[in-house]
């Protein structure tokens, strides 16, 4: 079997990145893995071969409105019609549309992957483009040969659609290498790096609207009135960075922005609390990583909340966009050391049952194979 993936994740081009390592692993599941990635011409990214059978192709588009047409052109150069090929689109939006056009032109089965809870009302509110993406997804889902979703939450939301998928969606979470996190040495101790803080709250994500980082800053403003030596460490980069820094200007001594790091395991292990308070999530990989590292987690009722992280057992789940509940949960854990320890221990026990890499990769390959079988 040969697979063509269509993706928007430009981190796949970064040597040593988690995204690139993941694709190399996927390449071991198939004869050839070809990945078309949405990029702009100005980035100057070139075609690359990152392992003996994994090939990367940038679209090098003039702007984002040409991503789909350029991905189709690139895909047609790579693909040859026949039973040995499968197209796997990494979202049900622009990537999915590219995959569907190639499917129609070449008669190759299409797998749609859904990593985002696009049916959440908060998804639509983020931008007019997202409203259009919801319509696009509803069009593409019944036309794909199979669907992979990353959480039971997304599967439940699809069950409410009038436009039903051809086959039952496969739930296959995003893989997290729990063992690597557990074994990772602490290279950066946040309390040593920032000795001015008695209590450190950690966030790690892209700085985008849906991650709701502004809400965490607002909650911190309230908390530092009671506990002045509280620090909020925000790790990540993105379009909201300037706005968020302005939002935190009144407490800038308590809010630290850091660029993304591949040493997040150290951060999880030395922080006192991890926050994931998105308006919507397909899954929430960083929450799993924090759980594995033994860092107590507070997260909104999105993604894996209630599925992997059980409220008041493995962590605390709060409503979306509720500053009062969020502040209350943070203060409760700050002032209750034994509860923090209990949540940390319970979450690590939960992670002991996490699938190993071999099983996960077998399940991933099975999802590809079953898509081709169903198509026939």
C-alpha positions as CSV (number, residue, x, y, z in Angstrom):
1,X,0.0,0.0,0.0
2,X,1.1,3.6,-0.8
3,X,-0.4,6.6,1.0
4,X,-0.7,10.2,0.1
5,X,-1.3,12.5,3.1
6,X,-2.5,16.1,2.7
7,X,-1.6,18.3,5.6
8,X,-1.3,21.9,6.8
9,X,1.3,21.2,9.4
10,X,4.5,22.9,8.3
11,X,6.4,21.5,11.3
12,X,6.7,18.3,9.3
13,X,9.5,20.0,7.4
14,X,11.4,20.8,10.7
15,X,14.2,18.2,11.3
16,X,13.8,16.7,14.8
17,X,10.3,18.0,15.3
18,X,7.7,15.7,16.8
19,X,5.6,16.1,13.7
20,X,8.4,15.0,11.4
21,X,9.2,12.0,13.7
22,X,5.6,11.0,13.6
23,X,5.5,10.9,9.8
24,X,8.7,8.8,9.7
25,X,7.0,6.3,12.0
26,X,3.9,6.3,9.8
27,X,6.2,5.6,6.8
28,X,7.2,2.3,8.3
29,X,3.5,1.2,8.0
30,X,3.5,1.4,4.2
31,X,5.6,0.9,1.1
32,X,5.7,4.7,0.4
33,X,4.4,7.7,2.2
34,X,4.0,10.9,0.3
35,X,3.0,14.1,2.1
36,X,1.7,17.2,0.5
37,X,1.8,20.2,2.8
38,X,0.2,23.6,2.5
39,X,3.0,26.3,2.3
40,X,3.4,29.8,0.9
41,X,5.9,30.5,-1.8
42,X,7.6,33.1,0.4
43,X,8.8,30.4,2.9
44,X,11.2,28.9,0.3
45,X,10.6,25.4,1.5
46,X,11.7,22.7,-1.0
47,X,10.7,19.1,-1.7
48,X,12.4,16.7,0.8
49,X,13.0,13.1,1.5
50,X,13.1,12.5,5.3
51,X,13.5,8.7,5.4
52,X,14.0,6.0,2.8
53,X,10.3,6.0,1.8
54,X,8.8,9.3,3.1
55,X,8.6,12.2,0.8
56,X,7.5,15.8,1.5
57,X,6.1,18.2,-1.1
58,X,5.3,21.9,-0.3
59,X,2.5,23.5,-2.3
60,X,4.5,26.8,-2.4
61,X,1.2,28.7,-3.0
62,X,1.0,32.4,-3.8
63,X,-1.4,32.7,-0.9
64,X,-3.7,30.6,1.2
65,X,-6.6,30.7,-1.4
66,X,-4.5,28.6,-3.8
67,X,-3.7,25.9,-1.2
68,X,-6.4,23.5,-2.5
69,X,-5.7,23.8,-6.2
70,X,-1.9,23.6,-5.7
71,X,-2.3,20.5,-3.4
72,X,-4.4,18.9,-6.1
73,X,-1.8,19.7,-8.8
74,X,1.0,18.3,-6.6
75,X,-1.1,15.2,-5.6
76,X,-1.8,14.4,-9.3
77,X,1.9,14.4,-10.0
78,X,2.5,11.9,-7.2
79,X,-0.5,9.6,-7.5
80,X,-1.2,6.9,-10.0
81,X,-4.7,5.4,-10.2
82,X,-5.0,1.9,-8.8
83,X,-5.8,-0.2,-5.7
84,X,-2.4,0.3,-4.1
85,X,-3.1,4.0,-3.2
86,X,-4.9,5.6,-0.3
87,X,-5.4,9.4,0.2
88,X,-5.5,10.5,3.8
89,X,-6.5,14.2,4.5
90,X,-5.6,15.6,7.9
91,X,-8.7,17.7,8.2
92,X,-12.2,17.8,6.8
93,X,-11.7,21.4,5.5
94,X,-9.2,22.6,2.9
95,X,-7.1,19.4,3.1
96,X,-10.2,17.3,2.9
97,X,-11.4,19.2,-0.2
98,X,-8.1,18.6,-1.9
99,X,-8.3,14.9,-1.1
100,X,-11.9,14.6,-2.4
101,X,-11.0,16.3,-5.7
102,X,-8.2,13.9,-6.2
103,X,-10.5,11.0,-5.2
104,X,-13.0,12.1,-7.9
105,X,-10.4,12.6,-10.6
106,X,-8.4,9.4,-9.9
107,X,-10.8,7.0,-8.2
108,X,-8.6,6.5,-5.1
109,X,-10.2,5.9,-1.7
110,X,-10.2,8.8,0.7
111,X,-9.8,8.8,4.5
112,X,-10.8,12.0,6.3
113,X,-9.1,12.6,9.6
114,X,-10.9,14.9,12.1
115,X,-8.7,16.4,14.8
116,X,-11.0,19.4,15.7
117,X,-14.4,19.5,17.3
118,X,-15.7,21.6,14.4
119,X,-19.4,21.2,15.5
120,X,-18.7,23.0,18.8
121,X,-20.5,26.4,18.7
122,X,-17.3,28.1,19.7
123,X,-15.6,26.8,16.5
124,X,-18.0,28.9,14.4
125,X,-17.6,31.9,16.6
126,X,-13.8,32.1,16.0
127,X,-14.0,33.4,12.5
128,X,-16.3,33.6,9.4
129,X,-13.9,31.2,7.7
130,X,-14.7,28.6,10.3
131,X,-18.5,28.9,9.5
132,X,-17.6,28.1,5.9
133,X,-15.4,25.2,7.1
134,X,-18.3,23.7,8.9
135,X,-20.3,23.6,5.7
136,X,-17.3,22.1,3.9
137,X,-17.0,19.4,6.4
138,X,-20.7,18.5,6.2
139,X,-20.3,18.2,2.5
140,X,-17.2,16.0,2.6
141,X,-17.9,13.6,5.5
142,X,-20.6,11.5,3.6
143,X,-18.3,11.5,0.5
144,X,-15.2,10.1,2.2
145,X,-14.7,6.3,2.3
146,X,-13.8,6.3,6.0
147,X,-13.4,8.6,8.9
148,X,-10.8,8.7,11.7
149,X,-11.6,10.9,14.7
150,X,-9.3,11.6,17.7
151,X,-11.8,11.4,20.4
152,X,-15.2,9.9,21.4
153,X,-16.5,13.5,21.8
154,X,-16.0,14.1,18.1
155,X,-17.6,10.8,17.2
156,X,-20.7,11.6,19.3
157,X,-21.0,15.0,17.6
158,X,-20.9,13.3,14.1
159,X,-23.7,11.0,15.2
160,X,-26.0,14.1,15.4
161,X,-25.3,15.1,11.8
162,X,-27.9,14.5,9.1
163,X,-25.2,13.9,6.6
164,X,-24.0,10.5,7.9
165,X,-20.5,9.0,7.1
166,X,-20.5,5.9,4.9
167,X,-19.0,3.9,7.7
168,X,-18.7,4.2,11.4
169,X,-15.9,6.6,12.4
170,X,-12.8,5.0,14.0
171,X,-11.7,6.6,17.2
172,X,-7.9,6.7,17.3
173,X,-6.4,9.3,19.7
174,X,-3.3,11.3,19.0
175,X,-0.3,9.2,20.1
176,X,1.6,10.4,23.2
177,X,4.8,8.5,24.1
178,X,4.1,8.2,27.8
179,X,7.2,6.2,28.5
180,X,9.5,8.9,27.0
181,X,7.9,11.5,29.2
182,X,8.2,9.4,32.3
183,X,11.9,8.6,31.6
184,X,12.8,12.2,30.5
185,X,15.4,13.9,32.7
186,X,14.7,17.3,34.0
187,X,16.8,19.7,32.0
188,X,15.0,22.8,33.0
189,X,13.6,23.3,36.5
190,X,11.0,26.1,36.3
191,X,11.3,26.9,40.0
192,X,15.1,27.4,39.7
193,X,14.6,29.4,36.5
194,X,12.0,31.6,38.1
195,X,12.8,31.6,41.8
196,X,10.6,34.6,42.4
197,X,7.5,32.4,42.1
198,X,6.2,30.1,44.9
199,X,3.6,28.6,42.6
200,X,3.9,28.1,38.9
201,X,1.0,27.6,36.5
202,X,2.0,26.3,33.0
203,X,0.3,26.6,29.6
204,X,1.7,25.2,26.4
205,X,0.0,25.8,23.0
206,X,-0.2,27.9,19.9
207,X,-1.2,31.4,20.8
208,X,-4.5,31.5,19.0
209,X,-8.0,32.7,19.9
210,X,-9.5,29.3,20.6
211,X,-6.8,28.4,23.2
212,X,-8.4,31.1,25.5
213,X,-5.1,32.2,27.0
214,X,-6.5,35.6,27.7
215,X,-8.9,34.0,30.2
216,X,-5.9,32.5,32.1
217,X,-4.3,35.9,32.3
218,X,-7.5,37.4,33.6
219,X,-7.8,34.6,36.2
220,X,-4.1,35.2,37.2
221,X,-4.9,38.9,37.8
222,X,-7.4,37.8,40.4
223,X,-5.2,35.2,42.0
224,X,-2.1,37.4,42.4
225,X,-4.1,39.7,44.7
226,X,-4.2,36.8,47.1
227,X,-1.0,34.9,46.3
228,X,1.4,37.6,44.9
229,X,4.2,35.1,44.1
230,X,2.2,33.1,41.5
231,X,3.7,32.8,38.1
232,X,1.9,32.0,34.8
233,X,4.4,30.5,32.2
234,X,3.0,30.5,28.7
235,X,5.0,28.4,26.2
236,X,4.2,28.9,22.6
237,X,4.0,31.3,19.6
238,X,1.2,32.5,17.4
239,X,-0.9,35.4,16.0
240,X,-2.3,36.4,19.4
241,X,1.1,36.9,21.1
242,X,1.1,40.7,20.9
243,X,-2.5,41.0,22.1
244,X,-1.8,38.7,25.0
245,X,1.3,40.5,26.1
246,X,-0.7,43.7,26.2
247,X,-3.5,42.0,28.2
248,X,-0.9,41.0,30.8
249,X,0.9,44.3,31.0
250,X,-0.6,45.1,34.5
251,X,0.9,41.9,35.9
252,X,3.8,41.4,33.6
253,X,6.0,40.4,36.5
254,X,3.8,37.4,37.0
255,X,3.3,36.4,33.4
256,X,6.2,34.9,31.4
257,X,6.1,34.2,27.7
258,X,8.5,31.6,26.3
259,X,9.0,30.3,22.7
260,X,8.0,26.7,22.0
261,X,10.4,24.1,23.4
262,X,11.0,20.4,22.7
263,X,11.8,20.0,26.4
264,X,8.2,20.3,27.6
265,X,8.6,17.2,29.8
266,X,10.9,19.2,32.1
267,X,8.3,22.0,32.3
268,X,5.5,19.6,33.1
269,X,7.6,17.9,35.8
270,X,8.6,21.1,37.6
271,X,5.3,23.2,37.2
272,X,2.7,23.1,40.0
273,X,-0.3,23.1,37.7
274,X,-1.1,22.8,34.0
275,X,-3.9,24.6,32.3
276,X,-5.7,23.7,29.1
277,X,-8.7,26.0,28.8
278,X,-9.6,26.0,25.1
279,X,-13.0,27.0,23.8
280,X,-12.9,23.8,21.8
281,X,-10.5,20.9,21.3
282,X,-10.5,17.8,19.3
283,X,-8.4,16.0,21.8
284,X,-5.9,17.9,24.1
285,X,-2.5,16.1,23.8
286,X,-0.7,18.5,26.2
287,X,-3.1,17.5,29.0
288,X,-2.2,13.8,28.5
289,X,1.5,14.7,28.5
290,X,1.1,16.7,31.8
291,X,-0.8,13.8,33.3
292,X,2.0,11.4,32.4
293,X,4.5,13.8,34.0
294,X,2.5,13.9,37.2
295,X,1.5,17.6,36.9
296,X,-2.1,18.3,38.1
297,X,-4.4,19.5,35.3
298,X,-7.3,21.9,35.1
299,X,-9.0,21.8,31.7
300,X,-12.3,23.0,30.2
301,X,-15.0,20.5,29.2
302,X,-13.5,19.9,25.7
303,X,-11.6,17.2,23.9
304,X,-10.6,14.3,26.2
305,X,-12.3,15.8,29.3
306,X,-14.5,13.1,30.8
307,X,-13.0,10.5,28.5
308,X,-9.4,10.3,29.6
309,X,-9.3,12.9,32.3
310,X,-12.1,12.3,34.8
311,X,-13.2,15.2,36.9
312,X,-12.0,15.2,40.5
313,X,-10.2,11.9,39.9
314,X,-7.4,12.7,37.4
315,X,-7.8,16.5,37.3
316,X,-10.4,19.3,37.4
317,X,-12.8,20.1,34.6
318,X,-14.4,23.5,34.4
319,X,-17.0,25.0,32.0
320,X,-15.8,26.8,28.9
321,X,-15.2,30.6,29.3
322,X,-16.1,30.7,33.0
323,X,-13.5,32.9,34.8
324,X,-15.1,32.5,38.2
325,X,-15.0,28.7,38.0
326,X,-11.5,28.7,36.6
327,X,-10.2,31.0,39.3
328,X,-11.9,29.0,42.0
329,X,-10.4,25.7,40.7
330,X,-6.9,27.2,40.6
331,X,-7.2,28.7,44.1
332,X,-8.5,25.4,45.4
333,X,-5.5,23.4,44.1
334,X,-3.1,26.1,45.2
335,X,-4.4,25.9,48.8
336,X,-4.8,22.2,48.9
337,X,-1.5,20.4,48.5
338,X,-2.9,17.0,49.3
339,X,-5.5,17.3,46.6
340,X,-2.9,18.2,44.1
341,X,-0.8,15.2,45.0
342,X,-3.8,12.9,44.8
343,X,-4.7,14.2,41.3
344,X,-1.1,13.8,40.2
345,X,-0.9,10.2,41.4
346,X,-4.3,9.2,40.0
347,X,-3.5,10.7,36.6
348,X,-0.2,8.8,36.4
349,X,-2.0,5.6,37.3
350,X,-4.4,6.3,34.4
351,X,-1.5,6.8,32.0
352,X,-0.1,3.3,33.0
353,X,-2.9,1.9,30.8
354,X,-2.0,4.1,27.8
355,X,-1.4,2.2,24.5
356,X,2.2,1.4,23.7
357,X,3.7,2.7,20.4
358,X,3.6,-0.7,18.7
359,X,-0.1,-1.2,19.3
360,X,-0.9,2.4,18.3
361,X,1.0,2.1,15.0
362,X,-0.8,-1.3,14.3
363,X,-4.1,0.4,14.9
364,X,-3.1,3.3,12.7
365,X,-2.2,0.9,9.9
366,X,-5.4,-1.0,10.4
367,X,-7.4,2.2,9.9
368,X,-5.7,2.7,6.6
369,X,-6.2,-0.9,5.5
370,X,-9.8,-1.1,6.5
371,X,-10.5,2.1,4.5
372,X,-9.2,0.4,1.3
373,X,-11.1,-2.8,2.0
374,X,-14.4,-0.9,2.6
375,X,-13.8,1.1,-0.6
376,X,-13.6,-2.1,-2.6
